[in-house]
Amino acid sequence: MDTIGVTIRRLRRWRGLTLEQAAGLAGLSKGYLSKIENGKAAVERRSTLVAIADTLRVSLADITGDGLEIRDPDADSTVPAIRAALLDSDLNDNPPQGELSSLVAETQLVAAMRQANQMAEVGHRLPPLITALHTHARQAEALRALVSVAHTTSLLVKGLGALDLAWIAANRGHEAAERLGDPHWISLAAFARTQACSGLGAHRRAGVLAANALEIVPEESVDVRGALTLTTGFIDSVIGGDPSAALDEAEGLAEHVEDGNRHHLLFTPANVVLWRMSAALEGGHYAAAATLAESIHPSDLEINSRRTTYFIDYARALWGLRRPDEDVIELIAQAETLGPVRTRSNTFVREIVSTMVERARRQAVAREARGLASRMGLLRVG
């Protein structure tokens, strides 16, 4: 599989742009873009990827690839059935399928399983659940469950590279919430839409959705307000704004939440720290991100999906600080143990590993880096 740098060079030439022209349009130095294209420097920020994609007039997926060759084939095989369930279901009157109480319980189960990185199992369970819940759309409890299952679905398929499908899933949750007419659930559905937008690189649109939802979210819905506030802070960091006010507000809100995982949002003080790390990384503040990582323990994050992100972002921070490759590899290995699919398909991990393989000098480091690269499908055979 081509690295991001090789793909960028190919797309740049396809567009007929010189290195200098592309760098200027993307707001990068010619030297930095050259290093990216030649695997000498990793792309370390989402905003950089977005700027390059905009310059080349392609999507983020065109640059990052879908990673099909390194993900779980069992999980990937569930995507067509999920797509069919989403496109074939609607909120019109249909003969009820299954007991609603059982379907609601299944909704909670698959959400918890996704947080535990059990992607294939969740993928297999989702299609019949999506279809059956839609047949109970006359009942408020089913509509609430649809908001939840749409969020789970959106996050799952986003992690499997089906970014457009993630937006479709999030919109199905929005439709259910609008039918329900409850500001709490409408705001919760909006959060899922912000995540789908961000995956597509539409960060400003995600910010607008979050801001609009914050206008209507009830005061007592502290966890949902907190998640939306975190979103606005992170979006500010991506588009070059100051995220501190939003992140500080979210931190204050998290201190007053009894059950931060009520909607599988994990809105807790430790998770706010994780969002601060992401914002710091986006701003290029690697020392701050590393300090934040050291302020919490992975066990504070409670669920494997967030622990995986913790190790990935900690590795990114140390990489940005030019710490020893051994330290970076150790963190990536811990992330891979907890969430192999999530780790191996992460754009920034793949960039780090590709660059590390290219420059590794010590035999032990080279061996570990090449092992990671092989599992990520980054090494050519033959």
C-alpha positions as CSV (number, residue, x, y, z in Angstrom):
1,M,0.0,0.0,0.0
2,D,1.3,3.5,-0.8
3,T,2.1,5.7,2.1
4,I,0.3,9.1,2.5
5,G,3.4,10.9,1.2
6,V,3.5,8.8,-2.0
7,T,-0.3,9.3,-2.5
8,I,0.1,13.1,-2.0
9,R,2.9,13.2,-4.6
10,R,0.9,11.1,-7.1
11,L,-2.2,13.3,-6.6
12,R,-0.2,16.5,-6.8
13,R,1.3,15.5,-10.2
14,W,-2.1,14.4,-11.4
15,R,-3.3,17.9,-10.7
16,G,-0.4,19.3,-12.6
17,L,0.9,21.2,-9.6
18,T,4.6,21.8,-8.8
19,L,5.8,21.1,-5.3
20,E,6.1,24.9,-4.7
21,Q,2.6,25.6,-6.0
22,A,1.0,22.9,-3.9
23,A,2.9,23.9,-0.8
24,G,1.9,27.6,-1.2
25,L,-1.8,26.8,-1.7
26,A,-1.8,24.5,1.3
27,G,0.0,27.1,3.5
28,L,3.1,24.8,4.0
29,S,6.7,25.3,3.3
30,K,8.1,23.6,0.2
31,G,10.6,21.7,2.3
32,Y,8.1,20.3,4.6
33,L,5.8,19.1,1.8
34,S,8.8,17.6,0.1
35,K,9.7,15.7,3.3
36,I,6.1,14.4,3.6
37,E,6.1,13.2,0.0
38,N,9.4,11.4,0.5
39,G,8.5,9.8,3.8
40,K,11.0,11.9,5.7
41,A,8.4,13.7,7.9
42,A,5.0,12.5,9.2
43,V,1.8,14.5,8.8
44,E,1.1,15.3,12.4
45,R,-2.1,17.4,12.3
46,R,-5.6,17.0,10.9
47,S,-5.6,20.6,9.7
48,T,-2.5,19.8,7.5
49,L,-4.3,16.8,5.9
50,V,-7.4,18.9,5.3
51,A,-5.3,21.7,3.7
52,I,-3.5,19.3,1.4
53,A,-6.8,17.6,0.4
54,D,-8.4,21.0,-0.3
55,T,-5.4,22.0,-2.4
56,L,-5.5,18.9,-4.4
57,R,-9.3,19.0,-4.6
58,V,-9.7,15.5,-3.3
59,S,-11.3,13.9,-0.2
60,L,-9.4,13.0,3.0
61,A,-10.1,9.3,2.1
62,D,-8.4,9.8,-1.3
63,I,-5.2,10.7,0.7
64,T,-5.4,8.4,3.7
65,G,-6.9,5.4,1.9
66,D,-9.5,3.0,3.3
67,G,-7.0,0.6,4.9
68,L,-9.0,-2.4,3.8
69,E,-5.9,-4.6,3.7
70,I,-5.1,-4.1,7.4
71,R,-8.4,-4.2,9.1
72,D,-10.4,-7.1,10.5
73,P,-12.0,-8.8,7.4
74,D,-14.8,-10.1,9.6
75,A,-15.7,-6.5,10.7
76,D,-15.3,-5.2,7.2
77,S,-17.7,-7.9,5.8
78,T,-20.5,-6.4,8.0
79,V,-20.5,-3.0,6.2
80,P,-22.7,-4.0,3.2
81,A,-25.4,-5.4,5.5
82,I,-25.3,-2.3,7.7
83,R,-25.6,-0.1,4.6
84,A,-28.6,-2.1,3.4
85,A,-30.3,-1.9,6.8
86,L,-29.9,1.8,7.0
87,L,-31.1,2.4,3.4
88,D,-33.9,-0.1,3.5
89,S,-35.4,1.1,6.8
90,D,-37.7,4.1,7.5
91,L,-39.9,5.6,10.2
92,N,-43.1,4.7,8.4
93,D,-45.6,2.2,9.8
94,N,-44.3,-1.3,9.5
95,P,-45.3,-4.6,11.2
96,P,-43.4,-4.7,14.5
97,Q,-40.5,-7.2,14.6
98,G,-39.3,-8.5,18.0
99,E,-40.0,-7.4,21.5
100,L,-39.1,-3.8,22.0
101,S,-37.7,-4.3,25.5
102,S,-35.2,-6.9,24.1
103,L,-34.3,-4.6,21.3
104,V,-33.6,-1.7,23.7
105,A,-31.4,-4.1,25.8
106,E,-29.5,-5.1,22.6
107,T,-29.0,-1.4,21.8
108,Q,-27.2,-0.9,25.1
109,L,-25.2,-4.0,24.6
110,V,-23.8,-3.2,21.2
111,A,-22.9,0.3,22.4
112,A,-20.9,-1.2,25.2
113,M,-19.3,-3.7,22.9
114,R,-18.2,-1.0,20.5
115,Q,-16.5,0.8,23.4
116,A,-14.7,-2.5,24.2
117,N,-13.4,-2.5,20.6
118,Q,-15.4,-5.6,19.7
119,M,-16.0,-4.3,16.2
120,A,-16.8,-7.5,14.3
121,E,-19.4,-8.7,16.8
122,V,-21.0,-5.3,16.8
123,G,-21.1,-5.2,13.0
124,H,-22.9,-8.5,12.9
125,R,-25.5,-7.5,15.4
126,L,-26.3,-4.1,14.0
127,P,-28.3,-4.8,10.8
128,P,-31.2,-6.8,12.3
129,L,-31.3,-4.4,15.3
130,I,-31.5,-1.3,13.0
131,T,-34.3,-3.0,10.9
132,A,-36.3,-4.1,13.9
133,L,-36.1,-0.9,15.8
134,H,-37.5,1.0,12.9
135,T,-40.6,-1.2,12.9
136,H,-41.4,0.2,16.4
137,A,-41.0,3.8,15.5
138,R,-44.4,4.7,16.8
139,Q,-43.1,4.3,20.3
140,A,-40.9,6.9,22.0
141,E,-38.7,4.2,23.6
142,A,-37.9,2.9,20.1
143,L,-37.0,6.3,18.8
144,R,-34.7,6.9,21.7
145,A,-33.0,3.5,21.0
146,L,-32.7,4.5,17.4
147,V,-30.8,7.6,18.3
148,S,-28.4,5.5,20.4
149,V,-28.0,2.7,17.8
150,A,-27.4,5.3,15.0
151,H,-24.6,6.8,17.1
152,T,-23.0,3.4,17.6
153,T,-23.4,2.6,13.9
154,S,-21.9,5.9,12.8
155,L,-18.8,5.4,15.0
156,L,-18.3,1.8,14.0
157,V,-18.5,2.4,10.2
158,K,-16.4,5.5,10.6
159,G,-13.7,3.4,12.2
160,L,-14.0,0.9,9.3
161,G,-13.4,3.7,6.8
162,A,-17.0,4.0,5.5
163,L,-17.0,7.8,6.2
164,D,-20.0,8.6,4.0
165,L,-22.0,5.8,5.6
166,A,-21.2,7.2,9.0
167,W,-22.9,10.4,8.0
168,I,-25.9,8.5,6.7
169,A,-26.1,6.6,10.0
170,A,-25.9,9.8,12.1
171,N,-28.6,11.3,10.0
172,R,-30.9,8.4,10.7
173,G,-30.5,9.1,14.4
174,H,-31.3,12.8,13.7
175,E,-34.5,11.8,11.9
176,A,-35.5,9.6,14.9
177,A,-34.7,12.5,17.3
178,E,-36.7,15.0,15.3
179,R,-39.7,12.6,15.3
180,L,-39.3,12.3,19.1
181,G,-39.2,16.1,19.4
182,D,-37.2,16.1,22.6
183,P,-34.3,18.7,22.7
184,H,-32.2,16.3,24.8
185,W,-32.3,13.6,22.2
186,I,-32.0,16.0,19.3
187,S,-28.8,17.4,20.9
188,L,-27.5,13.9,21.4
189,A,-28.1,13.0,17.8
190,A,-26.4,16.3,16.8
191,F,-23.2,15.1,18.6
192,A,-23.2,11.9,16.4
193,R,-23.5,14.1,13.3
194,T,-20.5,16.3,14.4
195,Q,-18.3,13.2,14.7
196,A,-19.4,12.0,11.3
197,C,-18.6,15.5,9.8
198,S,-15.2,15.6,11.4
199,G,-14.4,12.2,9.9
200,L,-15.2,13.6,6.5
201,G,-13.0,16.7,7.1
202,A,-16.0,19.0,7.3
203,H,-14.8,20.5,10.6
204,R,-16.5,23.9,10.2
205,R,-19.8,22.2,9.5
206,A,-19.3,20.0,12.6
207,G,-18.7,23.2,14.6
208,V,-21.9,24.7,13.3
209,L,-23.9,21.6,14.2
210,A,-22.4,21.6,17.7
211,A,-23.1,25.3,18.3
212,N,-26.7,24.9,17.1
213,A,-27.3,22.0,19.4
214,L,-25.8,23.9,22.4
215,E,-28.6,26.4,21.9
216,I,-31.3,23.9,22.6
217,V,-29.7,21.3,24.9
218,P,-31.5,21.3,28.3
219,E,-29.5,22.5,31.3
220,E,-29.9,19.1,33.0
221,S,-28.4,17.2,30.1
222,V,-24.9,17.9,31.4
223,D,-23.2,15.0,29.7
224,V,-24.6,15.9,26.3
225,R,-23.8,19.6,26.7
226,G,-20.3,18.6,27.8
227,A,-19.7,16.4,24.7
228,L,-20.9,19.2,22.4
229,T,-18.7,21.7,24.2
230,L,-15.7,19.4,23.8
231,T,-16.5,19.2,20.1
232,T,-16.5,23.0,19.8
233,G,-13.1,23.2,21.5
234,F,-11.5,20.6,19.4
235,I,-12.9,22.1,16.2
236,D,-11.4,25.5,17.3
237,S,-8.0,23.8,17.5
238,V,-8.4,22.3,14.0
239,I,-9.4,25.5,12.3
240,G,-6.8,27.6,14.1
241,G,-8.9,29.1,17.0
242,D,-8.4,29.0,20.7
243,P,-10.0,25.9,22.3
244,S,-9.2,26.8,25.9
245,A,-12.5,28.4,26.9
246,A,-14.6,25.5,25.6
247,L,-12.3,22.9,27.1
248,D,-12.3,24.8,30.5
249,E,-16.1,24.9,30.4
250,A,-16.2,21.1,29.6
251,E,-13.9,20.4,32.5
252,G,-16.2,22.3,34.9
253,L,-19.2,20.4,33.6
254,A,-17.5,17.0,34.0
255,E,-17.1,17.6,37.7
256,H,-20.9,17.6,38.1
257,V,-21.8,14.5,36.1
258,E,-22.8,11.4,38.1
259,D,-22.8,9.0,35.2
260,G,-20.7,10.2,32.4
261,N,-21.3,7.1,30.3
262,R,-25.1,7.3,30.4
263,H,-25.3,7.7,26.7
264,H,-21.9,5.9,26.1
265,L,-20.3,9.3,25.8
266,L,-17.8,8.7,28.6
267,F,-18.0,12.4,29.6
268,T,-15.7,12.2,32.6
269,P,-12.8,14.4,33.9
270,A,-10.3,11.9,32.5
271,N,-11.9,12.0,29.1
272,V,-11.8,15.8,29.1
273,V,-8.0,15.4,29.6
274,L,-7.9,13.2,26.5
275,W,-9.8,15.8,24.4
276,R,-7.3,18.4,25.7
277,M,-4.5,16.2,24.5
278,S,-6.1,16.0,21.0
279,A,-6.5,19.8,20.9
280,A,-2.9,20.3,22.0
281,L,-1.6,17.9,19.3
282,E,-3.6,19.7,16.7
283,G,-2.0,23.0,17.8
284,G,1.5,21.4,17.7
285,H,1.9,21.7,21.5
286,Y,3.5,18.3,22.0
287,A,5.0,19.0,25.4
288,A,1.6,20.0,26.7
289,A,0.0,16.9,25.3
290,A,2.7,14.7,26.9
291,T,2.2,16.5,30.3
292,L,-1.5,15.9,30.0
293,A,-1.0,12.2,29.3
294,E,1.2,11.9,32.4
295,S,-1.6,13.5,34.5
296,I,-3.9,10.5,34.1
297,H,-3.7,6.8,34.0
298,P,-5.2,4.8,31.2
299,S,-7.4,2.9,33.7
300,D,-9.1,6.3,34.5
301,L,-10.6,6.2,31.0
302,E,-12.7,3.0,31.8
303,I,-13.2,1.7,28.3
304,N,-10.8,0.2,25.8
305,S,-11.8,2.5,22.9
306,R,-10.7,5.6,24.8
307,R,-7.6,3.9,26.3
308,T,-6.6,3.0,22.7
309,T,-6.9,6.7,21.8
310,Y,-4.9,7.6,24.9
311,F,-1.9,5.5,23.9
312,I,-2.1,6.7,20.3
313,D,-2.1,10.4,21.3
314,Y,0.6,9.9,23.9
315,A,2.7,8.3,21.1
316,R,2.0,11.2,18.8
317,A,3.1,13.6,21.5
318,L,6.4,11.8,22.2
319,W,7.0,11.6,18.4
320,G,6.5,15.3,18.1
321,L,9.0,15.8,20.9
322,R,11.5,13.6,19.0
323,R,11.7,11.2,21.9
324,P,13.4,7.8,21.3
325,D,11.6,5.6,18.8
326,E,11.6,2.8,21.4
327,D,9.3,4.9,23.6
328,V,6.9,5.7,20.8
329,I,6.8,2.1,19.6
330,E,6.0,0.9,23.1
331,L,2.9,3.2,23.3
332,I,1.7,2.2,19.8
333,A,2.1,-1.5,20.8
334,Q,-0.1,-1.0,23.9
335,A,-2.7,0.7,21.7
336,E,-2.5,-2.1,19.2
337,T,-3.1,-4.7,22.0
338,L,-6.2,-2.9,23.1
339,G,-7.6,-2.0,19.7
340,P,-5.7,-3.6,16.8
341,V,-8.1,-2.4,14.1
342,R,-8.4,1.2,15.5
343,T,-4.6,1.4,15.9
344,R,-3.6,0.0,12.6
345,S,-6.0,2.1,10.6
346,N,-5.2,5.4,12.4
347,T,-3.8,7.9,10.0
348,F,-1.2,9.3,12.4
349,V,0.0,6.0,13.6
350,R,0.5,4.9,10.0
351,E,2.5,8.1,9.3
352,I,4.7,7.6,12.3
353,V,5.4,4.0,11.5
354,S,6.1,4.7,7.8
355,T,8.5,7.4,8.7
356,M,10.2,5.4,11.4
357,V,10.8,2.5,9.1
358,E,12.3,4.8,6.6
359,R,14.8,6.3,9.0
360,A,15.4,3.6,11.7
361,R,19.0,3.0,12.3
362,R,19.2,0.7,15.3
363,Q,18.4,-2.9,14.5
364,A,16.0,-3.4,17.4
365,V,14.0,-0.3,16.5
366,A,14.0,-1.2,12.8
367,R,12.7,-4.7,13.6
368,E,9.8,-3.5,15.8
369,A,8.9,-0.7,13.4
370,R,8.9,-3.1,10.4
371,G,6.7,-5.5,12.4
372,L,4.2,-2.7,13.0
373,A,4.4,-1.6,9.3
374,S,3.8,-5.2,8.2
375,R,0.7,-5.5,10.3
376,M,-0.5,-2.2,8.9
377,G,0.0,-3.3,5.3
378,L,2.6,-0.6,4.8
379,L,5.4,-2.9,3.5
380,R,5.4,-4.1,-0.1
381,V,6.0,-7.8,-0.7
382,G,8.1,-9.0,-3.6
